[in-house]
Amino acid sequence: MDTFRTNLENFARLHRKDIQKDPVFRMHFQKMCANIGVDPLASSKGYWGELLGVGDFYYELGIQIIDVCLSTRALNGGLMELSEVKRRVERMRGVRDNGSTTSSSTNNASSKWASITNKDTSMQISEDDVLRSIKTLAPLGSGFQVLQIGDKKMVSSVPRELNRDQSVILALVQNTNGHVNANLISERLGWESGRIETALNTLLEDSLMWIDQQAEPHEYWVPGFFEPEDDEIYAAPVSS
């Protein structure tokens, strides 16, 4: 183990820039470190923080994830696809959808984050980085977690647990163009009307669904599954 640790340190020193800039390379490096119980990106203090020059990476990324989730909660009820969270955080950090970066002078959000953290915030991130960052938020007890709904990973930012019926309906919505109605649920799942109404009403109360009362029968849409728009990210982080 001592030999492995020494080789790992030499590897980190040799590939420092790749670890900082390449999210895929960083993910594989993290997996190697996990084998000996080392979390080199968790703190800026100590040998690893000085060696890699990244430090507190996941905590800083976690703050940006909180910002994105709180800023969109009124629209999606606090439930957003992992890929969409990553996309919005990258926009905040000055990374375009094609992977290129914007200058801090043309991106207010990125410029402000750079001034707050005193670090280059334009480095690209991966979904693995987002997942690790969300885990660092657990001690806050604020409800941030990743839920597997159907074949999608969804980031929840509210302190609630989905019951089985809610989860089943949300999974069904993925295969029905983002919306369902009571008749469709009855046909696909074989549920009685009372069970359907209870599940739909709780999803509406939690703002996880929107209702289209002009449709007949009424349609229930999940904004968290809407296709992302090519929008500009918010001008600045939400103040605490």
C-alpha positions in Angstrom: 0.0 0.0 0.0 2.9 2.4 0.7 4.3 1.7 -2.7 0.9 2.2 -4.3 0.5 5.5 -2.4 3.9 6.7 -3.5 3.2 5.8 -7.2 -0.2 7.5 -6.9 1.4 10.7 -5.7 4.0 10.6 -8.5 1.1 10.0 -11.0 -0.8 13.0 -9.6 2.2 15.2 -9.8 2.9 14.2 -13.4 -0.7 14.5 -14.6 -1.8 17.5 -12.5 -3.0 19.5 -15.4 -5.1 16.6 -16.8 -6.7 16.0 -13.4 -7.6 19.7 -13.2 -8.9 20.1 -16.7 -10.1 16.8 -18.0 -13.3 15.6 -16.3 -13.0 12.0 -17.6 -9.4 11.7 -16.5 -10.4 13.2 -13.1 -13.1 10.6 -12.7 -10.7 7.7 -13.3 -8.1 9.3 -11.0 -10.8 9.6 -8.2 -11.6 5.9 -8.6 -7.9 5.0 -8.2 -7.7 7.1 -5.1 -10.9 5.5 -3.6 -9.0 2.2 -3.5 -6.8 3.5 -0.7 -9.3 5.7 0.9 -7.9 9.0 -0.4 -10.1 11.9 -1.4 -7.6 14.4 -2.9 -10.1 16.9 -4.1 -12.1 17.2 -0.9 -9.9 19.8 0.9 -7.5 22.5 0.1 -5.4 21.7 3.2 -2.7 19.2 3.4 -0.4 17.5 0.9 -2.9 16.6 -1.7 -4.5 20.0 -1.9 -1.1 21.6 -2.4 0.0 19.0 -4.9 -3.0 19.2 -7.2 -3.8 22.9 -6.7 -7.6 22.2 -6.9 -8.7 22.0 -3.3 -12.3 22.2 -2.1 -13.3 21.5 -5.7 -16.5 19.6 -4.9 -17.6 22.0 -2.2 -17.3 24.9 -4.5 -19.1 23.0 -7.3 -21.8 22.0 -4.7 -22.5 25.7 -4.0 -23.0 26.3 -7.7 -25.4 23.2 -7.9 -27.4 24.7 -5.0 -27.6 28.0 -6.9 -28.9 26.4 -10.0 -31.4 24.2 -8.2 -32.8 27.0 -6.1 -33.0 29.3 -9.1 -35.2 26.8 -11.0 -37.2 25.4 -8.2 -40.3 27.5 -9.0 -40.3 26.0 -12.5 -39.6 22.4 -11.8 -40.6 21.8 -8.2 -37.1 21.0 -7.2 -36.6 18.0 -9.6 -34.2 18.3 -12.5 -32.4 15.8 -14.7 -28.7 15.3 -13.8 -27.6 16.2 -17.3 -29.6 19.5 -17.2 -28.0 20.4 -13.8 -24.6 19.8 -15.3 -25.4 21.9 -18.4 -26.7 24.9 -16.3 -23.7 24.7 -13.9 -21.3 24.7 -16.9 -23.1 27.8 -18.3 -22.6 29.4 -14.9 -18.9 28.5 -15.0 -18.5 29.9 -18.5 -18.4 26.7 -20.4 -20.5 26.6 -23.5 -22.6 23.6 -24.6 -20.0 22.7 -27.2 -17.3 22.5 -24.5 -15.6 25.8 -25.3 -15.2 28.5 -22.7 -16.3 32.1 -22.6 -14.1 34.9 -21.3 -15.0 36.1 -17.8 -15.5 39.6 -19.2 -18.5 38.3 -21.2 -20.0 36.0 -18.6 -21.1 37.8 -15.4 -21.9 34.6 -13.5 -18.5 33.1 -14.3 -16.7 36.3 -13.5 -18.4 36.6 -10.1 -17.7 33.0 -9.2 -14.1 33.4 -10.2 -13.8 36.5 -7.9 -15.5 34.7 -5.0 -13.4 31.5 -5.2 -10.2 33.0 -6.6 -10.0 30.1 -9.0 -10.4 29.3 -12.6 -14.1 28.3 -12.8 -14.1 27.6 -16.5 -12.7 24.0 -16.1 -15.1 21.5 -17.6 -17.0 19.1 -15.3 -18.6 15.7 -15.7 -21.8 14.1 -14.4 -19.6 12.2 -12.0 -18.3 15.5 -10.6 -21.9 16.6 -10.0 -22.7 13.4 -8.3 -19.7 13.6 -6.0 -20.5 17.3 -5.2 -24.1 16.4 -4.3 -22.8 13.9 -1.8 -20.8 16.6 0.0 -24.1 18.5 0.5 -25.6 15.7 2.7 -24.5 17.2 6.0 -26.5 20.3 5.2 -29.7 18.3 5.5 -31.3 20.3 2.8 -32.7 17.4 0.8 -30.2 17.4 -2.1 -30.1 13.9 -3.5 -30.0 12.0 -6.8 -33.0 9.8 -7.5 -33.2 7.0 -10.2 -36.6 7.5 -11.9 -37.0 5.1 -14.8 -33.9 5.4 -16.9 -33.0 8.9 -15.8 -31.0 10.3 -12.9 -32.9 13.2 -11.3 -31.5 15.7 -8.9 -34.0 16.5 -6.1 -33.4 19.7 -4.1 -36.3 19.5 -1.6 -36.5 17.5 1.6 -39.2 15.1 0.4 -39.3 11.4 -0.3 -41.2 10.2 -3.3 -43.6 7.3 -2.5 -43.9 4.3 -4.8 -46.9 5.5 -6.7 -45.3 8.9 -7.4 -42.1 7.3 -8.6 -44.0 4.9 -10.9 -46.0 7.8 -12.5 -42.8 9.8 -13.0 -41.2 6.8 -14.7 -44.2 6.4 -16.9 -44.1 10.1 -18.0 -40.6 9.5 -19.5 -42.2 7.3 -22.1 -45.2 9.4 -22.9 -43.7 12.7 -24.2 -43.5 14.4 -20.8 -47.2 14.1 -19.8 -49.9 11.7 -18.8 -53.6 11.7 -18.0 -55.8 9.6 -15.7 -57.0 7.4 -18.6 -53.5 6.6 -19.7 -52.4 5.8 -16.2 -55.4 3.5 -15.7 -54.7 1.8 -19.0 -50.9 1.3 -18.5 -50.9 0.6 -14.7 -54.4 -0.8 -14.1 -54.9 1.5 -11.1 -58.3 2.5 -9.8 -59.4 6.2 -10.1 -58.9 7.0 -6.4 -55.3 5.8 -6.4 -54.6 7.8 -9.5 -56.2 10.9 -8.2 -54.2 10.7 -4.9 -50.9 10.2 -6.6 -51.5 13.0 -9.1 -52.7 15.5 -6.5 -49.6 14.9 -4.3 -47.4 15.5 -7.3 -49.3 18.7 -8.1 -49.0 19.9 -4.5 -45.3 19.3 -4.5 -45.0 21.3 -7.8 -43.5 18.3 -9.5 -46.3 18.4 -12.1 -48.3 21.0 -13.9 -51.9 20.5 -15.0 -53.3 21.5 -18.4 -57.0 21.9 -17.6 -57.8 22.9 -21.2 -57.1 19.3 -22.4 -59.7 16.6 -22.1 -59.1 14.6 -20.1 -56.7 16.9 -18.1 -53.1 16.4 -18.9 -50.4 16.3 -16.2 -46.9 17.5 -17.3 -43.6 17.1 -15.5 -41.5 20.2 -16.1 -38.3 18.4 -14.9 -38.5 16.3 -18.1 -38.9 19.3 -20.5 -36.3 19.5 -23.2 -33.7 22.1 -22.2 -33.8 25.4 -24.0 -30.7 27.1 -25.4 -31.1 29.8 -22.7 -28.5 32.0 -21.2 -27.7 31.2 -17.6 -28.6 33.6 -14.9 -26.7 36.8 -14.6 -25.4 36.1 -11.1 -25.7 33.6 -8.3 -28.6 33.9 -5.9 -27.5 35.8 -2.8 -27.8 33.9 0.5 
